[in-house]
C-alpha cells in the first residue's frame, strides 16, 4: 500500500492506495490538481489526464463509502462518500483512511492529490 494525501484548502484526507496495475498507473500520474464534482449523491468525480490500465481488474465491483475507484468507461476517478451500485468497468484503487462528512458536502472541490512522502510545492 502507498499512502497519498488529498488536499482541499484547509481540509485534507489521507488514503491507502492498493498495489495493483491500475493503482500503480494512477500513482504514476501524481501529483494531480483536479476539480471534484458531485455525482449521483454518492461520489465526487474528476477526469484523469490519461486512462489507467485495467490489467487484472475484475469486470465489475460494488464500491463502499470511503473507497477510491477508477471508472474506466468515463476515465474518471471517484471518491465514494456513500455505498454505490455494482458497476461494470469500475476498478478499486484504494481507501480513504478516515471518511469525513466534508467529502459529502455539495459543490465542487478543488484538490491536489500527491504521494504522502512528497513535499507540497511552496509558492
Residue pairs with C-beta under 8 A, 6 or more apart in sequence:
1 16
1 17
1 18
1 19
1 94
2 16
2 17
2 19
2 23
2 27
2 115
2 116
3 14
3 15
3 16
3 17
3 115
3 116
3 117
4 14
4 15
4 17
4 27
4 30
4 94
4 113
4 114
4 115
4 116
5 12
5 13
5 14
5 112
5 113
5 114
5 115
5 116
6 12
6 13
6 14
6 15
6 79
6 96
6 111
6 112
6 113
7 111
7 112
7 113
7 114
7 120
8 102
8 109
8 110
8 111
9 110
11 100
11 102
13 96
13 97
13 98
13 99
13 100
13 103
14 96
14 97
14 98
14 116
15 68
15 94
15 95
15 96
15 97
16 94
16 95
16 97
17 23
17 26
17 27
17 68
17 93
17 94
18 92
18 93
18 94
20 56
20 57
20 91
20 93
21 53
21 54
21 55
21 56
21 57
22 52
22 53
22 54
22 55
22 56
22 57
22 70
22 91
22 93
23 93
23 94
25 52
25 53
26 48
26 52
26 70
26 77
26 93
27 115
29 48
29 49
29 50
30 113
30 114
30 115
30 118
31 112
31 113
31 114
31 115
31 118
32 48
32 49
32 112
32 113
32 114
33 110
33 111
33 112
34 46
34 48
34 77
34 110
34 111
34 112
34 113
35 46
35 108
35 109
35 110
35 111
36 44
36 45
36 46
36 79
36 108
36 109
36 110
36 111
37 44
37 45
37 46
37 108
38 44
38 106
38 107
38 108
39 45
39 78
40 84
41 82
42 80
42 81
42 82
42 83
42 84
43 63
43 69
43 78
43 79
43 80
43 81
43 82
43 84
44 78
44 79
44 81
44 103
44 109
45 71
45 74
45 76
45 77
45 78
45 79
46 76
46 77
46 111
47 74
47 75
47 76
48 70
48 75
48 76
48 77
50 75
51 72
51 75
52 70
52 72
52 91
54 72
54 89
54 91
57 91
58 91
59 88
59 89
60 86
60 87
60 88
60 89
60 90
61 69
61 86
61 87
61 90
61 91
61 92
62 83
62 84
62 85
62 86
62 87
63 69
63 78
63 80
63 83
63 84
63 87
63 90
63 92
64 80
64 83
64 84
65 80
65 81
65 82
65 83
65 99
66 80
66 81
66 95
66 96
66 99
67 80
67 92
67 94
67 95
67 96
68 77
68 78
68 79
68 80
68 92
68 93
68 94
68 95
68 96
69 77
69 78
69 80
69 87
69 90
69 91
69 92
69 93
70 76
70 77
70 78
70 90
70 91
70 93
71 77
71 78
71 87
71 89
71 90
71 91
72 89
72 90
72 91
73 89
77 93
78 84
78 90
79 96
79 103
81 99
81 103
81 104
82 104
96 103
103 109
112 120
114 120
